[in-house]
Amino acid sequence: MTNFTKYYRGFCSVALIAAIAVAASCSSAKKGSSKSNKVLVFHKIGVNDRGVRAYAHASRIPGSIAIMKLGTQNNFVADTTSDENKFTPENLKQYAAVIFVSTTGAHILNDAHKAAFTAYIQAGGGYVGIHAASDGEYDWAWYGKLVGAYFKAHPMGTPTETIDVVDRTSAATKMLPARWERKDEWYAFRALPQDVHVLLKLDESSAAADVYTRSPQAKMGADHPLAWWHDYDGGRAFYTALGHTDASYEEPLFLQHLLAGIEYAMGRKKM
């Protein structure tokens, strides 16, 4: 049995997840902790431009589980949900960061939820966007600036390409090799992110010859960012375009990259 199979079965067990959540809450209460050790992991799927359910990344499940495991290992509690009704001022104030795990599509949040989330960030909250968190809410300009950029296209499949680590001093990159080869679904963006600190860029020339021949719309050229962070509208935001595959959430380097982004968003770690 693979690690993913074990975690997936665990995720599907409502009783087990409930028990973990209760135990974590009790543990937090005993330590007298505040919102600084809690994050909300959000993985709702919205609708596409035809009004039907948008593409649902299967990796939302192992991704959510991996964040729960990171929390257990690093002294924070991860509550997971696909319920947008958790986005109320009263509920959000208990969390140091909110993590959008491939929340594809529009209408993920209604106007009241958007207002609550905006106020949460403006009050100093943190945001982490993973992979398809940039592929949605295209009509919500504030969210687009929070993420940093909107998704445009990707090559077919999950080809092997090489990432250039352009900032090797950051907490989210210092564990990475200068040239990091891996498989993923390589996002290109509608425009370059503005006023952000770029951490990773894709070396498109490292792809097989036919990758961008078949998918020319996914080319960005020499300046193809993949991960960044910025302080935004009173809060903190970290985005990584990596994490499409289930296997990503068993990769030690990717998990360390993600953990550092989460801890920055929580206000625990400087970038």
C-alpha positions in Angstrom: 0.0 0.0 0.0 1.4 3.4 -1.0 1.6 6.4 1.4 -1.0 8.2 -0.8 -3.5 5.2 -0.5 -3.1 5.2 3.3 -3.7 8.9 3.5 -6.6 8.9 1.1 -8.4 6.1 3.0 -7.8 8.1 6.1 -9.2 11.2 4.6 -12.4 9.4 3.5 -13.0 8.2 7.1 -15.3 10.9 8.5 -14.9 9.4 12.0 -11.2 9.5 11.9 -11.0 13.1 10.6 -13.5 14.2 13.3 -11.4 12.5 16.0 -8.2 14.2 14.7 -9.9 17.6 14.7 -11.3 17.1 18.2 -8.0 15.9 19.5 -6.1 18.8 17.9 -8.6 21.4 19.3 -8.3 19.9 22.7 -4.5 20.0 22.5 -4.6 23.6 21.3 -6.9 24.6 24.2 -4.6 23.0 26.7 -1.6 25.0 25.4 -3.6 28.2 25.5 -2.7 28.8 21.9 -4.3 31.5 19.7 -4.9 31.8 16.0 -1.1 31.7 15.5 -1.2 27.9 15.3 -4.3 27.3 13.2 -4.8 27.4 9.4 -7.8 26.9 7.3 -7.3 24.7 4.3 -9.9 25.5 1.6 -10.5 23.2 -1.4 -13.8 24.2 -3.0 -14.4 23.9 -6.7 -16.4 26.6 -8.4 -18.0 26.8 -11.8 -16.5 27.4 -15.3 -17.6 30.0 -17.9 -20.4 27.6 -19.0 -21.9 27.6 -15.5 -21.0 24.0 -14.8 -18.6 22.6 -12.2 -15.0 23.5 -13.0 -12.2 21.0 -13.3 -11.5 19.4 -10.0 -7.9 18.6 -9.3 -7.7 15.2 -7.6 -4.6 16.4 -5.8 -6.7 18.6 -3.6 -7.2 15.5 -1.4 -3.6 14.5 -0.9 -2.7 18.2 -0.7 -5.1 18.8 2.1 -3.9 15.7 3.9 -0.2 16.6 3.5 -0.9 20.1 5.1 -2.6 18.4 8.0 0.5 16.2 8.4 2.8 19.2 8.1 0.8 20.8 10.9 1.2 17.8 13.1 4.9 17.8 12.6 5.3 21.6 12.9 3.0 22.6 15.7 0.0 24.0 13.8 -3.5 22.8 13.4 -5.0 22.5 9.9 -8.8 22.6 9.6 -9.9 21.4 6.1 -13.1 22.4 4.3 -14.9 23.0 1.0 -17.6 25.0 2.7 -17.5 28.6 1.8 -19.7 29.4 4.8 -16.6 29.2 6.9 -15.7 32.6 5.5 -17.2 34.7 8.2 -15.5 37.4 10.3 -16.0 35.4 13.5 -14.7 32.1 12.0 -11.7 33.6 10.1 -10.3 35.5 13.0 -9.1 32.2 14.7 -6.7 31.4 11.7 -3.2 32.7 11.1 -3.6 31.8 7.4 -6.0 30.5 4.8 -4.7 28.1 2.2 -6.5 27.7 -1.1 -5.7 24.3 -2.6 -6.4 24.3 -6.3 -9.7 26.1 -5.8 -10.6 26.2 -9.5 -13.4 28.3 -11.0 -15.7 31.2 -10.3 -18.2 31.9 -7.5 -16.0 30.1 -4.9 -17.1 32.8 -2.5 -20.2 35.0 -2.5 -20.1 38.7 -1.8 -20.5 38.4 1.9 -17.7 35.8 2.0 -15.5 37.9 -0.2 -16.0 40.9 2.1 -15.1 38.8 5.2 -12.0 37.4 3.6 -10.9 40.9 2.4 -11.3 42.2 5.9 -9.4 39.3 7.3 -6.3 40.0 5.0 -6.5 43.7 5.7 -6.4 42.9 9.4 -3.1 41.1 9.0 -4.2 37.6 7.9 -2.2 35.3 5.7 -2.9 33.6 2.3 -1.3 30.6 0.6 -2.4 29.7 -3.0 -1.4 26.3 -4.4 -1.5 25.6 -8.1 -5.0 26.2 -9.5 -5.7 28.8 -6.8 -4.7 31.2 -9.6 -7.3 29.6 -12.0 -10.5 31.2 -10.7 -12.4 34.3 -9.5 -11.3 36.1 -12.7 -13.8 38.9 -12.0 -12.6 39.6 -8.5 -9.7 42.0 -9.1 -8.7 42.1 -5.4 -8.2 38.4 -5.3 -6.2 38.4 -8.5 -3.8 40.9 -6.9 -3.6 38.8 -3.7 -2.6 35.7 -5.7 -0.3 37.8 -7.9 -1.4 36.5 -11.4 -4.1 34.7 -13.1 -3.6 31.4 -14.9 -3.6 31.4 -18.7 -2.6 27.9 -20.0 -0.4 24.9 -19.5 1.3 22.3 -21.8 -0.4 19.0 -22.2 0.2 16.5 -19.5 2.9 16.7 -16.8 6.2 17.0 -18.7 9.6 17.0 -17.0 11.1 20.5 -17.0 13.7 22.3 -14.9 13.1 25.2 -12.5 15.6 27.9 -11.9 15.7 29.0 -8.3 16.2 32.7 -8.7 16.2 33.6 -5.0 18.3 31.0 -3.1 18.2 32.9 0.2 14.4 32.7 0.9 13.0 30.4 3.5 10.9 28.7 0.8 13.9 28.0 -1.5 17.1 27.6 0.5 16.6 23.8 0.6 16.3 23.6 -3.2 19.0 22.9 -5.8 19.8 25.9 -8.0 18.4 23.8 -10.9 15.4 21.7 -9.8 14.1 19.1 -12.3 10.7 17.7 -11.7 7.3 16.8 -13.3 4.3 19.0 -12.9 1.6 20.8 -14.8 3.4 24.0 -15.8 1.2 27.0 -15.5 1.7 30.1 -17.6 0.0 33.3 -16.6 -2.0 36.0 -18.3 0.5 38.7 -17.1 3.6 38.8 -15.0 2.9 39.3 -11.3 3.6 42.8 -10.1 5.1 44.0 -6.8 6.0 40.5 -5.7 9.3 38.7 -4.8 9.7 35.9 -7.4 11.3 32.8 -6.1 11.1 30.3 -8.9 11.1 30.5 -12.7 10.6 27.8 -15.3 13.3 27.1 -17.9 11.1 26.4 -20.9 14.2 25.4 -22.9 14.6 22.4 -20.7 11.4 20.8 -22.0 11.2 18.2 -24.7 11.1 19.7 -28.2 7.4 19.1 -28.8 6.1 20.4 -25.5 5.6 24.0 -26.5 5.2 23.2 -30.2 2.0 21.4 -29.2 1.1 24.1 -26.6 2.4 27.4 -27.8 -0.2 29.3 -25.7 1.7 28.0 -22.6 4.9 29.8 -23.4 6.0 32.9 -21.5 9.6 32.9 -22.6 12.6 33.6 -20.4 10.6 35.3 -17.7 8.2 32.5 -16.6 7.6 32.8 -12.8 6.3 29.9 -10.8 6.3 31.0 -7.2 6.4 34.2 -5.3 5.5 36.1 -2.1 4.4 39.6 -1.2 2.9 41.7 1.6 -0.5 42.7 0.3 -3.2 45.0 1.6 -2.2 44.6 5.2 -1.6 40.8 5.0 0.9 38.3 3.7 0.5 36.1 0.5 2.5 33.2 -0.9 1.7 31.5 -4.2 3.3 28.4 -5.8 2.1 27.1 -9.1 3.6 23.7 -8.3 1.4 20.9 -6.8 -0.7 19.5 -9.7 0.2 15.9 -9.2 -0.7 13.6 -6.3 3.0 12.7 -6.1 4.0 16.3 -5.3 2.6 15.8 -1.8 5.1 13.0 -1.1 8.1 15.0 -2.4 10.2 16.2 0.5 11.6 19.2 -1.3 8.2 20.4 -2.5 6.7 19.9 1.0 9.6 22.0 2.6 9.0 24.7 0.0 5.2 24.7 0.8 5.8 24.6 4.5 8.0 27.7 4.4 5.3 29.5 2.5 2.7 28.5 5.0 4.8 29.6 7.9 5.5 33.0 6.2 1.7 33.4 5.6 1.1 32.6 9.3 3.6 35.3 10.4 6.0 32.7 11.8 8.8 33.0 9.4 10.4 35.8 7.3 11.1 35.2 3.7 
